[in-house]
Amino acid sequence: MKITWDKENKPAVYAPLADFFGFAFGSISMKSLLVGATKDKAYCYIPMPFDSNAKVELVYRANNVVKPVTLSATLYYSTEKRDAKTEGRFYAYWKNENPAPGKPYVFLQGKGKGHYVGTIMQGQATDYTHFTEFFEGDDYTEIDGKMTIHGTGSEDYFNGGWYAQPGGWVERLGAPLSGCLDYTLPLGRTGGYRLFISDKMPFNKSILHTIEHGPEKNNRPVNYTSVAMYYSEKAIINQAQPVNALTKVFTPDTVSFYAGLMEHLTYSGDLHKKEGKGVLPKNGQGGLHIDVSEIPPGVYNVYMHHRPAENVGMKVKTPGASHWQPVKGGTGSKKDLLIGELSIRNNVPTVTIHLKNNEGASHLEFERITLAKKK
């Protein structure tokens, strides 16, 4: 979507429709008071004053397959003129970026007078070992060169809390002014939105609005996509042009399930959870049940990240296998141990791996199960 006010030489809004209307990784999510999408329509009721001319365009970014698209649109307008002394024009700054290590992600930075009014953000981890730890980062705001806000965490910025814990920030759920766009621990992704209607963010000379990626030192690899909404007399930063390479939804081919987080792993028999770890006692036997409802279909190698043990040895039986397969583990430091192969199909929400310790083997403790898609 491309919007230009009063024949300015650069667009005020230039953003993919899905990102502007709060889709999460390609599907409908946000249904806020002022902007969002339902099954039948995308809507925006944010006031957008202008003086003499407004141009709203939908730009088709061509690919190899051209399909006809039928659209209908309704525009609401008023004959009341903008008061240029007290009202700015609306701008939305879209970007997609892998922020550099050691530097925060910048929602908006520029000089001018205006009022920051909204953030929509999606975050996709690019390293499966850190799941959504990028969401530990704090937001930070400088207004007119002075620090005015230093937040306490990314989920707090979106008026949420306690992500990766049952009952917390773990699902698509929103209120009129803020909420969670999505959360999936195995795929390492989340997102949120916040409209600053009751939280005033005016600036007279400049604004710097950022968020960290990681608990400290901005050291968790992530891809962020964001839309920063503000009012000003003119754009305070040049728009980036959306291109196909920056709008493709990334799906990782390696995913992890953590014994101490969420409830993707459940246990039966002698296998149980203790102090955030999966535990199989000496001579024990049990079932490891993995919720794969979020995982794309395919064939995956299964790895177990186990804790040090004197003698790790077990037999594994995966779905469809007719015999137990022996697995010999290493000793000493932690390692990822290949324990078998799984085939994940559509509409199969749970798969079960059966484990039993070899006679004489030490008890087994593991922290996570990792699935790596076979090429």
Salt bridges, closest charged atoms under 4 A:
ASP6 OD2 - ARG89 NE 2.78
ASP51 OD2 - ARG82 NH2 2.85
ASP51 OD2 - ARG89 NH2 2.87
GLU97 OE1 - LYS95 NZ 3.40
ASP127 OD2 - HIS130 NE2 3.94
GLU133 OE1 - HIS130 ND1 3.39
GLU133 OE1 - ARG220 NE 2.60
ASP138 OD2 - HIS150 NE2 3.37
ASP182 OD2 - ARG172 NH2 3.38
ASP199 OD1 - ARG194 NH2 3.34
GLU233 OE1 - ARG82 NH1 3.21
GLU233 OE2 - ARG89 NH1 3.05
ASP253 OD2 - LYS375 NZ 2.75
GLU294 OE2 - HIS264 NE2 3.80
ASP336 OD1 - HIS305 ND1 3.09
ASP336 OD2 - ARG368 NH2 3.65
GLU341 OE1 - LYS374 NZ 2.69
GLU365 OE1 - ARG307 NE 3.54
GLU365 OE2 - HIS363 NE2 2.93
GLU367 OE1 - HIS305 NE2 3.84
GLU367 OE2 - ARG307 NH1 2.82
GLU367 OE2 - LYS334 NZ 3.45
